[in-house]
Amino acid sequence: MSLDPPVIRPVRDADMAAIAAIYGVQVETSVSTYEVDRPDIAEMQQRMATIVAQGYPYLVAERAGQIAGYAYATGYRARRAYRFTVENTVYVDAAHQGHGIGTALLKALIDDCTARGFRQMIAVIGEAANAASVRLHERAGFRTVGVFQGIGRKHGRWLDTVQMQRALGDGDACDPLDE
């Protein structure tokens, strides 16, 4: 059975209940995030508003009227020299995994960040054994640049974190316009 491609669009306030539900499952059951306490809808709303107000993209994938996943970018680090580098986040609802939602979201996020003038994107993947996330990023042109060993602890075990990187646009091949 072929599924229609998802509609990728900017987030709306009305999406936050679905986003909080998707993320909450990850917080409680996985190590894809190192957050240990499930944030409520109000907290997720505040986080989204901050991300958007800072000029970063926040996108959702909608399929058949349901939020199937979401993605956003944030600043990689606060210091000004990092202003052209973003970190990506992608989560897909369990019922929609394996149907190209993550790929569509990440591609749209890469395109949006490139259009905004960002030059590098970093993926911080919670748990080195998260093969699906590593493959998703590899297919999108990311390469592994390092693994931090045992830097997080959740669900009674130490966790490694994979760092992946991808150039956006010209990357570091030339100076940015807003130097």
Secondary structure by P-SEA (a helix, b strand, c coil): cccccbbbbcccccaaaaaaaaaaaaacccccccccccccaaaaaaaaaaaaaabbbbbbbbccccccccccccccccccccccbbbbbbbbcccccccaaaaaaaaaaaaaaaaacccbbbbbcccccaaaaaaaaaaaccccccccccccccccbbbbbbbbbbbcccccccccccc
